[in-house]
Amino acid sequence: MRGVHAYTGVSLMARLPRIQMRGLAFFRLYLVLPLLLGALALSGCSAFVPKSQVRGNKVDPDTLKELVSGTSTRKDVQSLLGSPTAKSSFDDNIWIYIGGVTRPVIASTEKVVNQEVVVLTFDPSGVLRNIQTLSQKDSLPVNVVTRATPSPGSNASFMQQLLGNVGRFTPTGVGGSQGPPSGGAPN
């Protein structure tokens, strides 16, 4: 009974293709299962997205509608919107409210999601004259200058600075002077 299974009487050779097919099915399962679990785990990472943060003094549009040009005063504006983020450098009659929404991204940098600036102009008597709302679309690009500011001193290289004092100092003092030591308390 060589090659015949003891319990069923079926030869092992007849069962071999079925065993191989099961092996391939298990192999596929072991190959696909980790990929499916990995995809499931990555889809769950979206729950850990950092929340957006409000920066500055964001003005609510409904609250802004309560202000009326020609009738609202500085006190009315301050009671509704709070203190301005900034006042104009050369005119105290221009109040600026700057607000934005940011979201943290890689390496602790912030991505600006939304930015808004509200400029309120008052007349000299303190009555609101103009309301202007600016968005991120109204911003202008800034060109950063990459020049270096020169500093006084020599233009010695690193190696010249490193080796510049070699041989200047002697055991008896600075520059090889042979006089009595200076400094200290009088005798």
Backbone bond lengths (Angstrom), bond angles and torsions (degrees), N, CA, C in turn:
res aa  C-N    CA-C-N  psi(-1)  N-CA   C-N-CA  omega(-1)  CA-C   N-CA-C  phi
1 M - - - 1.451 - - 1.516 109.57 -
2 R 1.249 112.92 40.89 1.441 116.85 179.12 1.531 109.30 -73.80
3 G 1.390 116.43 130.97 1.450 121.98 179.55 1.511 113.02 83.04
4 V 1.300 119.40 2.81 1.458 121.40 179.37 1.510 107.86 -108.37
5 H 1.315 116.12 134.21 1.450 121.18 -179.96 1.512 109.15 -68.78
6 A 1.301 117.17 137.00 1.450 121.76 -171.98 1.509 113.01 -67.87
7 Y 1.329 119.10 -32.78 1.455 120.05 -174.44 1.516 113.28 -89.51
8 T 1.319 116.62 -37.38 1.456 118.43 -173.75 1.513 113.19 -103.80
9 G 1.278 117.72 -18.34 1.445 120.43 -178.48 1.518 112.11 79.07
10 V 1.328 118.41 7.20 1.465 122.55 179.63 1.510 107.61 -93.67
11 S 1.276 116.34 138.06 1.453 118.96 -178.32 1.523 110.00 -70.76
12 L 1.303 114.94 148.61 1.467 119.99 178.62 1.517 110.72 -66.05
13 M 1.266 118.62 -30.24 1.458 121.48 179.56 1.523 110.54 -65.46
14 A 1.317 118.39 -32.93 1.454 121.25 179.00 1.521 110.27 -72.60
15 R 1.300 116.94 -29.45 1.468 120.64 -179.10 1.520 112.32 -86.38
16 L 1.294 120.40 -12.17 1.461 123.81 -174.66 1.524 113.39 -58.89
17 P 1.315 120.36 -47.39 1.481 117.78 -179.92 1.525 112.42 -59.92
18 R 1.319 119.15 -36.99 1.450 121.48 179.30 1.528 110.75 -67.32
19 I 1.305 117.86 -39.28 1.467 121.86 178.38 1.519 109.53 -65.61
20 Q 1.326 117.30 -41.41 1.460 119.74 178.86 1.519 110.87 -65.51
21 M 1.304 118.86 -38.97 1.456 121.60 179.32 1.524 110.40 -65.51
22 R 1.313 116.73 -40.21 1.463 119.39 176.16 1.519 109.95 -63.70
23 G 1.304 117.25 -39.52 1.459 121.14 178.81 1.525 111.47 -61.75
24 L 1.328 116.22 -40.85 1.457 119.05 177.54 1.513 111.02 -67.09
25 A 1.312 117.02 -37.80 1.465 120.27 178.21 1.525 109.84 -64.03
26 F 1.329 117.51 -43.43 1.469 119.89 178.05 1.522 110.22 -66.40
27 F 1.340 117.00 -37.30 1.458 120.58 179.38 1.528 109.83 -63.15
28 R 1.338 115.97 -43.79 1.465 119.56 177.74 1.523 110.77 -64.06
29 L 1.301 117.26 -40.20 1.462 121.16 179.17 1.523 110.39 -63.43
30 Y 1.336 117.02 -43.69 1.463 119.98 179.58 1.527 111.61 -69.46
31 L 1.318 117.55 -23.88 1.457 120.73 177.64 1.523 111.05 -82.04
32 V 1.310 117.26 -41.98 1.460 122.05 -174.81 1.527 111.35 -81.39
33 L 1.309 117.96 -35.37 1.466 121.06 -176.41 1.528 113.06 -58.09
34 P 1.343 120.21 -47.50 1.468 118.18 177.62 1.533 112.78 -63.36
35 L 1.328 116.97 -34.38 1.456 119.29 177.49 1.522 111.05 -65.48
36 L 1.317 116.81 -42.53 1.463 120.27 177.73 1.529 111.74 -64.84
37 L 1.319 116.86 -42.42 1.469 120.16 178.38 1.530 110.65 -65.43
38 G 1.318 117.60 -38.43 1.467 120.77 177.35 1.518 111.68 -64.11
39 A 1.330 116.94 -42.62 1.464 120.56 178.46 1.527 110.64 -65.00
40 L 1.311 117.07 -38.85 1.461 121.17 177.78 1.527 110.83 -64.89
41 A 1.321 116.48 -42.04 1.474 120.12 179.29 1.518 110.87 -65.42
42 L 1.331 118.29 -40.55 1.458 120.58 179.52 1.519 111.99 -68.53
43 S 1.318 117.47 -34.01 1.460 119.07 177.85 1.521 110.97 -67.90
44 G 1.321 117.57 -26.90 1.458 121.00 176.93 1.511 113.25 -75.74
45 C 1.327 117.51 -15.31 1.465 120.51 179.78 1.515 112.24 -67.76
46 S 1.318 118.26 -20.25 1.459 119.46 179.41 1.523 111.43 -65.61
47 A 1.316 118.23 -17.73 1.464 120.59 176.74 1.521 111.39 -71.90
48 F 1.326 117.82 -16.43 1.455 121.25 -177.55 1.525 112.75 -101.23
49 V 1.323 118.57 17.09 1.459 121.82 178.71 1.525 108.38 -66.40
50 P 1.340 118.10 131.51 1.458 119.48 -179.66 1.523 111.28 -62.46
51 K 1.308 115.45 146.20 1.453 120.63 -177.42 1.524 110.30 -80.50
52 S 1.310 114.98 151.73 1.453 121.12 177.10 1.522 109.70 -69.91
53 Q 1.336 115.73 149.53 1.462 121.28 -178.68 1.520 109.31 -125.09
54 V 1.324 115.89 138.31 1.460 121.32 176.79 1.516 107.59 -86.17
55 R 1.322 115.97 128.43 1.464 122.52 179.80 1.521 109.16 -116.39
56 G 1.310 116.18 142.00 1.459 120.74 176.21 1.512 111.65 79.61
57 N 1.316 115.86 -149.69 1.459 122.96 -175.63 1.518 108.15 -116.11
58 K 1.335 116.18 85.98 1.461 121.49 -177.46 1.525 109.18 -77.83
59 V 1.323 115.83 124.98 1.459 122.02 -176.92 1.522 109.19 -92.10
60 D 1.335 115.98 128.91 1.454 121.89 177.45 1.531 109.13 -74.30
61 P 1.337 119.74 129.43 1.472 121.02 -178.59 1.526 113.37 -60.54
62 D 1.334 117.98 -34.37 1.467 120.27 178.70 1.526 111.13 -67.55
63 T 1.326 116.59 -37.95 1.461 120.25 177.55 1.524 110.18 -68.13
64 L 1.318 116.94 -36.34 1.460 121.55 179.90 1.526 110.92 -65.17
65 K 1.332 117.48 -30.86 1.466 121.37 178.77 1.519 112.05 -67.89
66 E 1.335 117.57 -21.86 1.465 120.56 179.51 1.523 112.19 -72.97
67 L 1.329 117.26 -18.55 1.461 120.54 178.72 1.529 108.98 -82.87
68 V 1.347 115.58 135.09 1.459 121.26 -177.89 1.527 108.58 -121.57
69 S 1.331 115.44 124.76 1.467 119.50 177.62 1.520 109.79 -63.52
70 G 1.312 116.18 134.64 1.463 121.14 178.64 1.511 113.94 94.25
71 T 1.352 118.81 -19.18 1.472 120.04 -179.14 1.529 112.63 -122.86
72 S 1.322 118.18 -34.63 1.468 120.67 -178.36 1.529 109.59 -73.09
73 T 1.326 115.76 145.52 1.461 121.42 -179.46 1.527 109.67 -112.41
74 R 1.343 115.32 177.02 1.463 120.21 178.19 1.526 111.00 -60.11
75 K 1.342 116.72 -39.40 1.473 119.90 179.46 1.529 110.53 -63.95
76 D 1.329 116.95 -39.80 1.471 120.29 178.42 1.537 110.22 -62.45
77 V 1.323 115.46 -44.70 1.461 120.24 -178.93 1.527 110.27 -64.13
78 Q 1.328 116.13 -44.22 1.467 118.95 -178.14 1.523 111.37 -67.57
79 S 1.325 118.42 -34.46 1.465 119.61 178.42 1.529 111.83 -71.02
80 L 1.352 117.56 -32.39 1.464 120.40 -179.85 1.531 112.51 -83.79
81 L 1.334 117.25 -45.73 1.470 121.21 -172.03 1.521 113.52 -104.14
82 G 1.315 117.99 -15.71 1.454 120.45 -175.50 1.512 110.41 87.53
83 S 1.316 115.68 -173.58 1.464 120.53 179.90 1.524 110.01 -68.11
84 P 1.333 117.30 146.30 1.467 119.20 179.38 1.527 110.88 -70.44
85 T 1.320 115.52 154.74 1.457 121.06 175.28 1.517 109.91 -65.36
86 A 1.333 116.27 -39.23 1.468 121.38 179.97 1.522 108.55 -153.05
87 K 1.333 114.72 158.16 1.463 121.25 170.73 1.516 106.45 -116.06
88 S 1.313 116.30 154.08 1.447 120.39 -179.61 1.522 110.36 -58.99
89 S 1.308 116.93 143.47 1.460 121.81 -176.78 1.525 112.28 -62.88
90 F 1.318 117.65 -35.15 1.454 120.58 -173.70 1.521 113.37 -114.03
91 D 1.337 117.55 1.94 1.460 119.89 -178.51 1.530 108.77 -149.09
92 D 1.335 116.81 111.94 1.471 120.70 179.63 1.517 112.51 -71.79
93 N 1.324 117.85 -5.11 1.461 121.36 -179.91 1.530 112.37 -88.30
94 I 1.317 118.14 3.95 1.468 121.55 177.08 1.524 108.22 -116.42
95 W 1.332 115.62 115.63 1.460 121.92 178.66 1.520 108.63 -105.99
96 I 1.337 115.68 139.69 1.463 120.98 -176.70 1.531 108.74 -124.70
97 Y 1.323 115.95 126.37 1.468 122.94 175.89 1.528 107.14 -111.35
98 I 1.318 116.52 115.99 1.460 121.81 -177.47 1.522 108.21 -112.51
99 G 1.314 116.81 126.65 1.458 120.75 178.97 1.512 110.58 -145.41
100 G 1.310 114.74 155.42 1.454 118.99 179.41 1.508 111.52 -161.64
101 V 1.310 115.05 165.97 1.460 122.22 177.28 1.528 106.62 -119.30
102 T 1.328 116.11 126.68 1.460 121.00 179.63 1.522 109.32 -122.86
103 R 1.336 114.50 160.44 1.457 120.46 176.58 1.525 107.96 -135.47
104 P 1.339 117.31 130.97 1.467 119.16 178.77 1.521 111.43 -65.72
105 V 1.333 115.32 140.04 1.464 121.69 175.12 1.521 108.04 -126.83
106 I 1.287 118.31 -161.52 1.457 123.50 -174.07 1.524 111.15 -59.51
107 A 1.323 115.95 143.33 1.468 125.13 173.77 1.528 112.82 61.59
108 S 1.301 117.34 36.81 1.466 123.52 175.33 1.518 113.39 59.64
109 T 1.310 118.19 27.44 1.451 120.99 173.39 1.517 108.43 -94.54
110 E 1.311 115.60 158.68 1.451 120.90 -177.29 1.531 110.14 -111.58
111 K 1.308 116.83 135.93 1.454 122.10 174.25 1.524 107.17 -102.82
112 V 1.328 116.84 127.83 1.460 121.13 179.54 1.522 108.14 -79.35
113 V 1.329 116.09 116.96 1.456 121.69 -179.89 1.524 109.84 -87.27
114 N 1.334 115.65 -42.88 1.457 121.56 -177.28 1.525 107.73 -150.03
115 Q 1.328 116.98 139.71 1.457 120.93 178.66 1.520 108.39 -138.49
116 E 1.339 115.57 138.05 1.451 119.78 -178.06 1.519 109.76 -144.41
117 V 1.334 116.20 139.21 1.460 122.74 177.52 1.525 107.16 -127.41
118 V 1.336 115.86 128.59 1.460 121.90 176.71 1.521 107.30 -113.41
119 V 1.344 116.29 123.51 1.462 122.07 -179.59 1.526 107.74 -111.83
120 L 1.330 115.68 120.87 1.464 121.69 178.82 1.521 108.47 -111.04
121 T 1.330 115.82 129.95 1.461 120.94 -179.77 1.526 108.67 -113.43
122 F 1.338 115.86 130.37 1.458 122.87 179.54 1.521 109.12 -111.94
123 D 1.338 116.61 154.67 1.461 119.61 171.83 1.531 108.48 -85.15
124 P 1.334 118.93 171.90 1.472 120.24 -176.76 1.531 114.44 -58.86
125 S 1.333 118.03 -23.07 1.473 119.94 179.39 1.523 112.10 -85.55
126 G 1.353 118.67 -3.72 1.458 121.74 175.84 1.512 114.86 94.52
127 V 1.328 118.33 15.34 1.465 122.12 178.51 1.528 108.36 -96.84
128 L 1.328 115.75 136.59 1.465 122.16 -178.67 1.518 110.29 -65.65
129 R 1.339 117.08 128.04 1.457 121.83 -179.21 1.523 113.02 -111.20
130 N 1.348 118.74 -34.25 1.463 120.02 -174.37 1.524 110.11 -147.38
131 I 1.327 115.82 140.49 1.473 122.87 174.40 1.521 106.82 -121.86
132 Q 1.333 116.04 122.22 1.459 120.59 179.99 1.527 108.66 -126.95
133 T 1.326 116.41 127.97 1.463 121.90 178.81 1.523 108.54 -111.58
134 L 1.336 115.46 126.04 1.462 121.89 179.56 1.526 108.69 -116.53
135 S 1.322 116.06 144.65 1.466 120.27 179.14 1.520 109.76 -115.70
136 Q 1.294 115.69 -175.02 1.465 121.49 179.89 1.530 110.98 -64.55
137 K 1.327 117.47 -25.28 1.462 121.60 178.85 1.531 111.27 -67.26
138 D 1.320 117.06 -27.40 1.462 121.43 -178.12 1.526 113.11 -83.16
139 S 1.320 117.48 -5.01 1.463 120.14 -177.76 1.522 110.70 -74.25
140 L 1.323 115.09 155.59 1.455 121.53 179.35 1.516 109.59 -111.39
141 P 1.336 117.64 145.30 1.467 119.18 178.42 1.531 110.21 -70.73
142 V 1.314 115.48 147.13 1.458 121.76 179.58 1.520 108.05 -113.18
143 N 1.316 116.32 127.45 1.458 120.99 176.95 1.519 108.59 -90.89
144 V 1.313 116.73 123.10 1.445 122.03 -179.35 1.522 108.38 -88.35
145 V 1.333 115.97 130.88 1.453 121.14 179.23 1.521 107.88 -85.04
146 T 1.315 116.75 129.53 1.466 120.39 -175.48 1.519 112.86 -100.34
147 R 1.316 117.82 6.71 1.456 119.89 179.41 1.521 110.02 -67.41
148 A 1.333 114.78 155.51 1.465 120.95 176.63 1.520 108.72 -101.87
149 T 1.315 116.36 141.69 1.451 121.01 177.31 1.523 108.33 -81.54
150 P 1.337 117.18 125.35 1.471 118.35 -179.28 1.525 110.79 -70.01
151 S 1.306 115.59 146.11 1.461 120.44 178.24 1.525 108.31 -116.85
152 P 1.335 116.77 151.26 1.465 118.39 -179.61 1.521 110.78 -67.83
153 G 1.313 115.61 152.80 1.456 120.32 179.62 1.512 109.91 127.79
154 S 1.289 115.02 -171.79 1.462 119.19 -177.48 1.520 110.44 -85.76
155 N 1.302 114.89 163.02 1.458 121.07 177.56 1.521 110.12 -103.14
156 A 1.316 116.75 41.89 1.461 121.29 -178.29 1.519 109.76 -72.97
157 S 1.325 115.07 145.07 1.455 120.35 178.15 1.527 109.38 -75.24
158 F 1.315 115.38 173.18 1.461 119.95 -179.63 1.525 110.97 -61.36
159 M 1.324 117.18 -44.88 1.471 120.37 -179.04 1.530 111.08 -65.80
160 Q 1.344 117.47 -37.16 1.468 119.93 177.54 1.523 110.40 -65.07
161 Q 1.311 117.04 -39.23 1.458 119.58 177.83 1.519 110.88 -68.04
162 L 1.318 117.11 -38.24 1.449 121.54 -177.43 1.531 111.33 -68.71
163 L 1.311 116.62 -43.19 1.460 120.74 -175.72 1.532 113.02 -98.18
164 G 1.327 118.19 2.32 1.458 121.53 -175.44 1.506 114.65 -64.86
165 N 1.308 119.10 -28.71 1.464 121.61 -176.89 1.523 112.96 -98.81
166 V 1.311 117.97 3.18 1.466 119.93 179.06 1.521 108.16 -67.44
167 G 1.322 117.75 125.21 1.454 123.17 179.05 1.517 114.38 88.88
168 R 1.315 118.88 -6.94 1.459 120.75 179.56 1.517 112.31 -78.68
169 F 1.294 117.28 -29.21 1.464 121.19 -176.00 1.526 110.13 -102.37
170 T 1.326 116.04 138.24 1.463 122.32 177.71 1.516 108.18 -120.55
171 P 1.302 117.94 164.06 1.468 119.31 -179.79 1.529 112.79 -63.22
172 T 1.326 118.41 -23.03 1.465 120.02 -177.65 1.510 112.78 -89.01
173 G 1.282 119.70 -9.89 1.461 120.47 179.91 1.510 110.47 151.54
174 V 1.311 115.21 -173.19 1.446 121.47 -177.33 1.521 109.59 -77.78
175 G 1.304 116.70 130.71 1.451 121.61 174.34 1.513 114.85 69.58
176 G 1.290 118.58 14.61 1.456 120.93 176.41 1.514 113.58 77.71
177 S 1.324 120.13 19.15 1.470 119.92 178.49 1.512 109.84 -70.27
178 Q 1.329 116.81 141.18 1.454 122.55 -175.63 1.525 111.76 -103.82
179 G 1.305 119.43 7.98 1.458 121.85 -177.19 1.514 111.98 -74.91
180 P 1.350 115.44 176.96 1.460 119.15 178.55 1.519 110.72 -66.50
181 P 1.329 117.17 151.67 1.449 119.37 179.70 1.533 109.83 -64.24
182 S 1.318 115.15 143.46 1.465 118.66 179.69 1.502 109.67 -104.01
183 G 1.329 116.18 162.54 1.456 121.92 178.54 1.504 110.84 88.84
184 G 1.321 115.76 177.86 1.453 120.70 178.97 1.522 111.75 89.08
185 A 1.305 116.35 -178.84 1.472 121.82 -179.02 1.519 109.73 -81.83
186 P 1.359 117.74 148.57 1.470 119.40 178.03 1.511 111.12 -67.32
187 N 1.342 115.55 151.47 1.470 121.19 -179.90 1.503 111.01 -75.75
